[in-house]
């Protein structure tokens, strides 16, 4: 039993090397493992035969001992050794290939989620994060159900931009900073899928580093988000050509979200405040 115990220990060590180490299936350990496993099988056959009293050989008519099954098998071992080695290598390679396929299948989904950003309406399928909180007062103005759908889609020309759902409508919301008011407009989902949603920022609302080069009087920045967009996009357009959507617009009178005003009411109030302060 000592030989068998030693062989089993060696076989276990070789299996760890072949199956559990990089490149193990291409090492000399594959050949040795096949030989050790064969020797173990032979040793166990001999033990069983001895225990049952089966004779290991017989006498021929000439009185010479006939070759025992073990000695006869030895002649075949030399021929079959290379075939066993090739077969063992094929089994190891097949196991490695199956492992690679399983790993790829398990990781492809999470990797795709990390590397492929959502486009358009897909943004509403991702979990909310801290940046999706929306501006202060949004829950009062929009309602809790709409607020739960708010998703941040980026920053453009100094404005934070979010989108949200209001029933079957798709809406865009912008805010310059926490101290300023904010505006939101909505379009029907069918309209959004056809041409996206846009919102206009006039040139007098932009100053300093946020004011892009090329923005002149009579032009405006148009923010755009479509079903093909990964985040908010913007361009400078003539005011006469700007696709400012006249849909519903909320602009709370204070950061706390007082009674919303229309965009026209808000613009008139800002103009009056400026004239009064001059």
C-alpha angles and dihedrals in degrees: 000000000000092000092047092049091050092048092050091051091049092047091052091051092049092048090055090051095046099041103025107043130068110263091007092129089061098047130098087256089083091064094044091048091054091050094047092048090049091049090050091052091049092048092051092049090052091049092051093047092050092049093051095046094241109159114245093212145004137219122255124221089264091058095249119129114256116231113272119236088255093056092044091052091052089067090056094045093069090053096043099042095088091045091052089050092051091047092050091050091050091051092050092047091049091051091049092050091050090050092052091050091050093049092049092049092050096046103036094081097051092042091052091051090053098045104034112062119211118263127216114320090006087081089076090061095063123086118265119257135192092273090059094069093103127212123317114276094024094121091055093048100038106027130243095275094057093042090059089063097052113126126180112232101180147280128286132180091345096311127114112225129205134171130207142171124249107185106297092345128100113215139193124207128191135186130177096208141331092273095055132075121254138220135213134186132185139207131188114268092245090055090047092052089049101047110352126234128291139189129193127227112191121222093248090062091061127072142148119013091344091063105095122222112262096033105132135168109288093033133091141190113253117203114206136187124177138172088268095050124109091192139348117309127199141191140175113251137170110265089235090060098038113123095221104171110227091207126121113319127186121196112170112219090228138016088260090065108249122181106323120241131207118257091254092052091048093049091049091049092050092048092049091049091052094048091047092052095049 
